[in-house]
Structures are given as structure tokens and as C-alpha cells.
């Protein structure tokens, strides 16, 4: 009887049950971290698997966020005054658009203003006062709020833009261009294949946001949204299920905390990172899909751990207590301790399966690189060699060029969209003859 009691005590030790959940979370978090996914709140892993709507900010999330100044349009001001106002106001902000303006105008401004007051309105722009004048630099909504008339044709420009106003007059406009990240299309396509609804939630103007929505085939789009508007949209979407918000800027902080799960892009602002449950290091957007897959697999592993730990105890405890003694089957304390250890080992090994989850490769947006050897007739000296090299280098899609003067060859590495005809024409225009391309 004493032996049976000791066996029951050893086998019923709840090590496996105790390890089932924390071990799964620990391995999951470690696996995620090794792939550039930092989980700050482990509880979100249970919610993430049930998400049915993924909401994206635009600038800096789906696009590069490195907005280049396209054009500075003077309307009711001297161009130099417009440049001075734009630079001096925007240097007080850390918004990506403000940074682009300062970078563009750093060598162009001629006067520095020491503003009496500086006020930044999230989602709208900047208001500054200097020498009894009030300056406004922001989106059309900012100027409209302060009764500055904006011509309809300017409001309807499809480019991202900021307007510059002084007192009650519109002085000018600065337009910007942004590029879509390579992985954005793959990310949206993958999420849609998982039956997840995709939503674009941007503070940008409606035309710019709608253009991106159509390009990436996103299900819904909300544009010209202030931080409070973004919160309202998230709450609205939560009535339809669990919502994941992905953002990177100060304007996304409220939405990130309101959503069931918030993911911040690691290159974003500190406040966005502090507001998020998960941080994606760098610009690998496809990690968002990996985080969702990892959460589903983690919960499955935890449930499996709990089931087998409970199943083990429910079978082995009665046997250890002597229920099968009439059949001559008993479990000694020594065997019981071995079985208890094996149950914990099984939970550990099962949890370690999370390390085997396959990475998602970026199969789109990557171009196949090919190598071609061109036999060139007419190269006589180093000057000729340089001519051929420059002609090929300027051809779009040519990644590298090595010209061998003695062998009369040019070896190029090209993208798959570069044709032999393009290479041939480049060399002919430089004044040389192509004998063969192989």
C-alpha cells in the first residue's frame, strides 16, 4: 500500500501540466524573436489567432514613408518666403513629411524664425506664431478649420500634399511622392488567402489612399482620418470580430492600443512602439503573417500539451494506485518517477516543434538576376572601355558591368525584364558593334 501511495504521489506531480503553457509561450516568443518579431505581451498570442480583420496605416507601413518632395507650388507668396516659412515651421516636427521638407529645403532657406509659439496638432499639421503673424503648415483640413479657403482643384490633387498658409491666406502647396514597399502586395494577397479582411486606415487625402487601395486590392479604405477617427474606425470594426492594427506613427498610437492586437513597425516612432503588443523589426512586413501563423500553432501546441499531460495523469494515477493489481500489473515508485519525467520531456519536445515552423519567403517583388556576355567590336583603348561600361550601366535593369578590353567582352548581370535588344541598342548608341550576346 505504501509503495502504491508513493507511486501515486510521484506520478501525479503536476510538472507536465505546469510546463504546458509557459513552455509553449517561451519557445514561441524565442522563435518569433529570432525572426525579427518581438512579442511584448504574450497574452496577445491567444487573441491573434482569432483575428478576422487586419487594419493598416499607409505612410511608413505599406509605403516606404520616405516621402520625397515632388513639387513646390507658389500661389500667393514670393517663392523664397514660401521656402523660409515651410522650412522654419517643419523643422519643429518629426513627422516624415516634415523631415522630407527640411531635407529638401535645408540649403534653400535664407531666414531663421524664432517663433513665439509652436503648436503641433496630430493628424493636421503645425501652427506657429512669429512677429504678430500666424503660420499654418499642414493638410487641407487644418487650413479649413482656421477658415483659410483652399481651391477645389488643389484639394483634389491625388498626390500627398501639405498646404502653407499665413493668417487667413493660402500661400502655397508642397506635393510628395511615396513608393509602395516590395512586400506590401505579397502581404495583402497572403492575408486575403487566409480569409482575413484587409482595411486601409490613413490620415492621407482620399484620392491618394484610394489609389493605394486599388493598387494593392485592399477590401476597405478610410482616408483623412485623425487619431480619434482611427480609434472610432477600430471600434466599429471590432463589432464584426477581432481586429489587428498595424502602424508606425504617432497618429497610430491610439488605434494600436484600441485594437485587440497592435503591431508596430520597428522603424516607427517611439510612441507607436510603446503602444503595440508586437514589434516587427525592420521592414519585413511578411512577419505579420508569420506572427499570426505562430499564434495559431502556439495555441494548438499548448492545448496538445495540456491534453496529453491530463491524459497521462488520468491513466497512470489509477494504475499506480493499484487498480490493475488483480491482473498482476503494478507501478513501483522508481518506474513512477521515470514516467513522470518522461511526461515532462514529452511536453518539452512537443513545445520545441514551434521552432520548426517554416518561414514565409518573399517570392514576389524579387527579380531573377541573369548573366550575359556581350562580344563588342570596336573597342580600342581604355576610353572605349569606359564608353561601353557607362552605356550599359545607364540601362535600367543592369545591376553590374565588367568590360574586358583584351577579350572584347562586356559581362553584365541583369534583371529578368532586360532584353538582349536593350543591351544591343545601348552599345550601338555608344558607337560600337555587337557581334554576339550569350
C-alpha atoms as one frame of an Amber mdcrd trajectory, in Angstrom:
protein
   0.000   0.000   0.000   2.843   2.331   0.940   4.502   1.685  -2.432   1.227
   2.425  -4.209   0.900   5.690  -2.276   4.433   6.764  -3.198   3.832   5.859
  -6.873   0.623   7.894  -6.965   2.374  10.850  -5.333   5.262  10.756  -7.827
   3.149  10.258 -10.955   0.583  12.901 -10.003   3.290  15.563  -9.623   1.889
  18.243 -11.989   5.170  19.098 -13.722   3.854  18.416 -17.229   0.661  20.380
 -16.591   2.665  23.230 -15.121   5.052  23.310 -18.080   2.409  23.006 -20.806
   1.506  26.695 -21.179   4.614  28.688 -20.116   6.943  26.462 -22.113   4.839
  26.882 -25.252   4.806  30.670 -24.809   8.545  30.763 -24.094   9.508  28.748
 -27.192   7.041  30.718 -29.308   8.468  34.052 -28.122  12.028  32.875 -28.721
  11.214  31.622 -32.211   9.464  34.899 -33.032  12.386  36.972 -31.729  14.860
  35.020 -33.861  12.805  36.024 -36.900  12.521  39.703 -36.043   9.149  39.562
 -34.240   9.268  40.909 -30.676   6.290  39.907 -28.532   5.843  42.394 -25.680
   2.546  40.987 -24.435   2.306  37.184 -24.503  -1.460  37.298 -23.825  -1.960
  38.746 -27.316  -0.884  35.416 -28.839  -4.184  33.863 -27.801  -6.145  36.757
 -29.346  -4.091  36.982 -32.537  -5.208  33.580 -33.773  -8.859  34.752 -33.753
  -8.283  37.996 -35.673 -10.525  38.366 -38.726  -9.700  41.964 -39.741  -6.258
  43.475 -40.335  -6.065  47.285 -40.442  -3.073  49.098 -41.939  -1.784  52.623
 -41.718  -0.462  53.832 -45.078   2.636  56.029 -44.837   5.616  54.148 -43.416
   3.655  50.908 -43.104   2.543  49.819 -46.578   4.657  52.501 -48.243   8.297
  53.384 -47.680   7.357  56.513 -45.741  10.331  58.324 -47.251   8.212  60.945
 -48.913  10.232  62.832 -51.498   9.205  66.394 -52.297   7.785  66.342 -55.827
   6.916  69.987 -56.365   6.707  73.317 -54.507   3.867  75.403 -55.900   3.768
  79.120 -55.125   0.245  80.603 -55.055   0.093  83.893 -53.157   3.663  84.462
 -52.000   7.220  85.109 -53.027   8.909  81.715 -53.606  11.735  82.444 -51.162
   9.252  83.486 -48.450   7.378  80.239 -49.034  10.594  78.248 -48.623  11.541
  80.132 -45.449   8.132  79.555 -43.842   7.977  75.869 -44.800  11.473  75.096
 -43.504  11.221  77.045 -40.251   7.851  75.547 -39.316   8.588  71.958 -40.314
  11.952  71.797 -38.534   9.944  71.712 -35.278   8.192  68.456 -36.220   9.432
  64.858 -36.535   6.677  63.820 -38.976   8.057  62.021 -42.100   6.661  64.743
 -44.372   8.272  67.445 -42.240  11.612  65.637 -42.399  11.378  65.437 -46.198
  10.616  69.158 -46.447  13.595  70.079 -44.245  15.909  67.766 -46.165  14.815
  69.333 -49.458  14.948  72.965 -48.318  17.934  72.853 -45.972  20.165  74.639
 -48.481  17.428  76.918 -49.834  16.048  78.827 -46.844  17.579  82.228 -46.060
  15.923  83.380 -42.804  15.526  81.622 -39.444  12.423  82.403 -37.378  12.334
  82.270 -33.598   8.635  81.512 -33.187   6.711  82.946 -30.222   4.548  79.807
 -30.020   4.702  76.412 -31.713   1.768  74.008 -31.695   1.591  70.597 -33.393
  -1.865  69.134 -33.993  -1.628  65.336 -34.563  -3.149  64.387 -37.882  -3.434
  68.009 -39.020  -0.110  69.858 -39.002   1.710  72.757 -37.346   0.653  76.228
 -36.202   3.344  78.787 -35.344   3.283  82.494 -34.470   6.004  84.989 -35.358
   6.032  88.789 -35.428   2.233  89.006 -34.980   1.654  86.602 -37.893   0.220
  83.069 -37.663   1.591  80.411 -39.967  -0.189  77.152 -40.843   1.568  74.169
 -42.413  -0.498  71.022 -42.727  -3.248  69.222 -44.628  -6.330  70.878 -46.176
  -8.368  70.056 -43.086  -6.073  72.199 -40.905  -6.482  75.245 -43.111 -10.228
  74.683 -43.444 -10.545  74.571 -39.631  -8.989  78.041 -39.500 -11.176  79.485
 -42.283  -8.493  79.586 -44.971 -10.024  78.917 -48.377  -8.422  76.094 -50.376
  -9.272  75.922 -54.113 -11.122  72.758 -55.063  -8.557  71.779 -57.712  -5.832
  71.738 -55.025  -7.937  69.613 -52.664  -8.496  67.087 -55.455  -4.806  66.598
 -56.266  -4.102  62.865 -55.940  -0.604  63.458 -54.537   0.151  63.588 -50.838
   0.409  67.284 -50.005   0.813  69.890 -47.307  -0.506  73.411 -47.599   1.145
  76.564 -46.309  -0.950  79.455 -45.019  -0.296  82.799 -43.379  -3.010  84.458
 -41.288  -6.110  83.966 -43.488  -4.395  83.374 -46.841  -3.154  80.285 -48.677
   0.466  80.874 -49.736   1.457  77.656 -51.450   1.499  73.876 -51.603   4.140
  71.157 -51.428   3.398  67.800 -53.056   5.115  64.488 -52.268   5.707  61.114
 -53.845   5.991  57.841 -51.974   6.706  54.283 -53.105   4.934  51.105 -52.088
   7.078  48.598 -50.165   8.038  45.496 -52.116   6.359  43.122 -49.663   3.059
  45.010 -49.400   1.384  43.241 -52.338   2.525  39.808 -51.132   1.336  40.596
 -47.596  -2.159  41.685 -48.658  -2.520  38.745 -51.041  -1.452  36.277 -48.334
  -3.827  37.739 -45.745  -6.726  37.564 -48.201  -5.877  33.916 -48.920  -6.254
  33.337 -45.158  -9.807  34.779 -45.385  -8.823  37.874 -43.426 -10.437  41.212
 -44.210  -7.939  43.981 -45.032  -8.544  47.661 -44.298  -6.507  50.773 -45.135
  -6.817  53.463 -42.442  -4.901  56.606 -43.388  -4.683  60.261 -42.494  -3.766
  60.976 -46.103  -6.178  62.511 -48.604  -8.904  60.316 -50.091  -7.531  60.182
 -53.639  -4.051  59.083 -52.558  -5.423  56.457 -50.169  -7.934  55.117 -52.716
  -5.186  54.842 -55.316  -3.147  52.622 -52.974  -6.244  50.607 -52.038  -6.886
  49.758 -55.688  -3.228  49.013 -56.376  -2.964  46.512 -53.513  -6.592  45.271
 -53.770  -7.390  46.123 -50.150 -11.012  45.436 -49.130 -11.883  48.762 -47.444
 -10.382  52.226 -47.177 -10.824  55.068 -44.664  -8.950  58.266 -45.549  -8.284
  61.684 -43.978  -8.585  60.111 -40.533  -7.377  61.908 -37.400  -6.088  59.813
 -34.460  -9.545  59.990 -32.854 -11.145  58.967 -36.165  -8.843  55.957 -36.367
  -9.953  54.907 -32.912 -13.614  55.173 -33.951 -12.992  53.034 -37.048 -11.269
  50.357 -34.960 -14.203  50.292 -32.515 -16.609  49.999 -35.442 -14.663  47.079
 -36.926 -14.481  45.346 -33.525 -18.248  44.870 -33.674 -17.567  42.442 -36.523
 -14.780  40.490 -34.778 -11.211  40.688 -33.529  -9.094  43.473 -35.060  -5.344
  43.650 -35.657  -3.920  47.144 -36.228  -0.560  47.691 -37.940   1.045  51.138
 -37.803   4.247  53.066 -37.268   3.488  56.702 -36.462   2.381  58.943 -33.636
  -1.047  59.186 -35.296  -1.461  55.399 -34.959  -0.800  55.149 -31.212  -4.447
  55.418 -30.130  -5.577  52.913 -32.762  -2.817  50.471 -31.749  -3.963  50.483
 -28.121  -7.657  50.323 -29.064  -7.303  47.302 -31.369  -7.415  43.787 -29.931
  -3.789  43.374 -31.031  -1.422  46.142 -32.121   1.661  45.587 -34.277   4.209
  48.377 -34.734   6.854  48.567 -37.435  10.240  48.757 -35.708  11.401  51.762
 -37.735   8.418  53.779 -36.499   8.067  56.348 -33.738   8.732  55.526 -30.091
   5.128  56.203 -29.071   3.824  53.727 -31.675   6.282  51.078 -30.490   5.317
  51.679 -26.845   1.623  51.323 -27.741   1.968  47.996 -29.578   1.760  44.399
 -28.343   4.120  43.136 -31.052   7.020  44.872 -32.808   8.244  43.917 -36.271
  11.959  44.655 -36.565  12.901  46.437 -39.779  10.625  46.439 -42.811   9.826
  42.718 -43.189   6.048  43.045 -43.485   5.603  39.341 -44.170   6.491  38.799
 -40.485   2.911  39.904 -39.751   1.654  36.712 -41.393   4.294  34.696 -39.549
   3.118  36.191 -36.234  -0.479  35.133 -36.981   0.610  31.629 -38.002   2.837
  31.345 -34.945  -0.013  32.332 -32.603  -2.280  29.632 -34.093   0.428  26.992
 -33.831   1.348  28.074 -30.277  -2.208  27.689 -29.003  -2.503  24.298 -30.744
   0.729  23.136 -29.084  -0.384  24.382 -25.653  -3.728  22.580 -25.970  -1.925
  19.435 -27.049   0.452  19.720 -24.084  -2.434  20.117 -21.644  -4.414  17.260
 -23.192  -1.586  14.726 -23.066  -0.445  15.813 -19.600  -4.010  15.385 -18.309
  -4.482  12.133 -20.260  -1.232  10.773 -18.814  -2.315  11.549 -15.245  -5.835
  10.199 -15.708  -4.457   6.846 -16.969  -1.364   6.409 -14.823  -2.693   7.511
 -11.408  -5.341   4.744 -11.167  -2.733   2.186 -12.311  -0.250   3.475  -9.705
  -2.996   3.248  -7.078  -3.282  -0.483  -7.791  -6.405  -0.782  -9.925  -4.696
  -3.382 -12.110  -3.143  -5.386  -9.265  -5.603  -8.276  -9.869  -4.061  -8.564
 -13.327  -0.584  -8.514 -11.899   0.251  -5.022 -13.175   1.825  -2.595 -10.700
   3.964   0.517 -10.907   6.829   0.864  -8.453   7.890   4.333  -7.174  11.036
   4.095  -9.307   9.058   3.430 -12.504   6.588   6.129 -11.474   9.355   8.740
 -11.205  10.638   7.707 -14.651   7.163   8.058 -16.162   6.691  11.458 -14.527
   9.989  12.631 -16.035   9.061  11.257 -19.446   5.776  13.184 -19.425   7.677
  16.419 -18.846  10.166  15.523 -21.573   7.272  14.913 -23.991   5.834  18.377
 -23.208   9.258  19.955 -23.797   9.799  18.143 -27.112   6.272  18.965 -28.284
   6.797  22.656 -27.468  10.105  22.705 -29.334   8.194  21.849 -32.510   7.388
  25.572 -32.668  10.954  26.133 -33.812  10.202  24.118 -36.942   7.531  26.469
 -38.313   8.553  27.362 -41.840   9.480  30.918 -42.708   7.477  32.664 -45.389
   9.727  33.637 -48.256   9.207  36.817 -50.223   8.631  35.163 -53.591   7.146
  38.310 -55.075   8.856  41.575 -55.710  12.152  39.721 -56.149  13.617  39.741
 -59.662  15.593  36.930 -61.203  19.142  38.024 -61.911  20.734  36.731 -65.125
  24.246  36.995 -66.535  25.027  37.830 -70.181  28.347  38.041 -72.024  28.407
  40.527 -74.916  31.113  40.406 -77.584  31.785  44.009 -78.621  33.617  45.092
 -81.780  35.367  48.458 -81.961  36.883  48.869 -78.503  40.464  50.095 -78.986
  41.527  51.755 -75.723  40.625  52.447 -72.097  38.486  55.347 -73.275  36.395
  52.959 -75.395  36.141  50.563 -72.476  34.750  53.342 -70.296  32.248  54.334
 -73.010  30.810  50.820 -73.205  30.744  50.459 -69.430  28.866  53.756 -68.990
  26.366  52.927 -71.752  25.450  49.603 -70.159  25.396  50.963 -66.600  22.834
  53.607 -67.586  20.472  50.904 -68.911  17.676  50.344 -66.390  17.790  46.813
 -65.003  21.546  46.323 -65.450  22.977  45.612 -61.994  26.682  45.242 -62.736
  29.056  45.606 -65.707  32.585  44.228 -66.239  34.254  45.171 -69.545  37.346
  43.236 -70.663  39.249  45.292 -73.259  41.576  42.452 -74.333  38.793  39.864
 -74.721  36.480  42.471 -76.307  33.640  41.401 -73.987  31.221  43.017 -71.568
  29.801  40.782 -68.842  26.563  42.087 -67.289  24.207  40.970 -64.543  20.651
  41.987 -65.459  17.097  41.706 -64.146  14.743  39.364 -65.978  12.968  42.316
 -67.624  16.068  43.410 -69.574  16.150  42.133 -73.167  19.136  41.458 -75.412
  17.775  44.124 -77.761  18.065  46.740 -74.987  21.693  45.785 -74.358  22.490
  45.804 -78.067  20.917  49.237 -78.604  22.828  50.720 -75.648  26.155  49.628
 -77.133  25.267  50.706 -80.691  24.237  54.168 -79.436  27.657  54.417 -77.753
  29.259  53.884 -81.211  30.254  50.221 -81.079  29.114  46.985 -82.746  27.675
  43.907 -81.033  28.929  40.659 -82.513  27.148  38.232 -80.192  25.298  38.030
 -76.883  25.495  34.744 -74.998
